[in-house]
Amino acid sequence: MSDKFFFKGRQDSRKDHVGGAYQTNAGSNGGSEKYPLALRVTSEARRKEIQALVDEAQLHAQIHVDSSEGAQESIAELTALLNKSVTVKVDKTPARNNPCSCGSGKKYKKCCG
């Protein structure tokens, strides 16, 4: 008999999905020891300033000094990490019949609601 009529599992693995060439760094954290930030500055004094910011934020970075004419700074990755917004948590308002959160002892609907 032929194997065609009896299922014995997958005959071969899907070659398109095993060990593909598309690799992402989605799990990488920029500024970590494994994935340091790549920064470029124009002077040694500026490098010291940026290194102080990196140390204060407890990040890791490779800072290169490019003093050639027409060189530009590249510190966008650092500024993005330093200016990351924090999630705002709002306290839930009490239900109508719960005691008011201001401490008056009244129900919320009779006091602040």
N, C-alpha and C positions, 0 to 999 in steps of 0.2 A: 504494500500500500504506500501511497505517497504521504509525505509530511504535510501536505497541503490541507488535508481534512482534519488533522488532529493538532490542536493548539498546544504547543509545548513551551510557550513563552516567546519572547522576542528573539528572533534568529540572530540579529546583529544590533549593536547599539547604534543610535542615531549619530552618524558621524558629523552632522552639522552642529550638534549641540555639545559635543564632548571636546573640551580643550580648544574652544574657538579662539580666534584672534582678537575678539573684542574684549578688552580688559578695562575695567573702570576702577577709579579710586574713590568710589562713593563712600566707603567706610573710613577714608583717611581724614584725620583731623589736622588741618593746617596749623603749624606752630608747635606741633608735638616733636618729640625727640626723633621719631621715625620719619616724619615729614616736616622738616624745618621750612620756615618761610624763606624765600629767595628775594632779598632786598638789594637795591642798588642806590648808592648815594654819591654825591659829587665831591665831598671833602672829608678829611679825617675828623674834623670837629663835628661835623654832622653825623658821622658814624658813631661817635661817642654819645651824642644825644639820642640817636635811635636805639643804640644798645641799652641805654638807661631805661627807655620806654619798654623795650622787650623784656628786660630783667624785672621791671616793676610789675608787668603783666604775667610774669612767670611763663613766658613762651620761649621757643627756640627759633633762632634765625641764622641764616648765613648772610652776612652783610658784606657786599663788595664795594670798594671805592673805585669809581670811574672818574678820574680827573681830566679826561680828554676834553677838548673844546667841543661844545655842542652836546655834551652828555646831559641826560635828564635823570632825575630821581625816579625811582620806582618803588614806592612804599604803599601802594594801594591795598595790598593784602593785609598789612599791619593795621592801617586805619579802619578797614572793614571789621577786623576782629576787635579793635578797641572801641568802636562805636556801635557794637551790637546792642540792640535794644533788649530790655529785660521784660518779661511777661508781667503784665499788671494784673494783680489779683484783687477782685472786688468782693467785699464781704456781702454775703447774702442777706437781704432784708428779712426780718422776721415775718412770720405769717400774721394774719390779722388778729387772731385771738391769743397770740403769744405775748409775754411781757415785753415791753418796749426796751430797746437796747440803750436808751439814754439813762436808765436807772430810776425812773420816776415811780415804778411799781404799777403803772396803769397798763392796760392792754394797748398794743401798737395802734389799733384802729381809733382809739380815743385820744392818743397822745401825739405821736409824730406822723401817723398815717393818715 
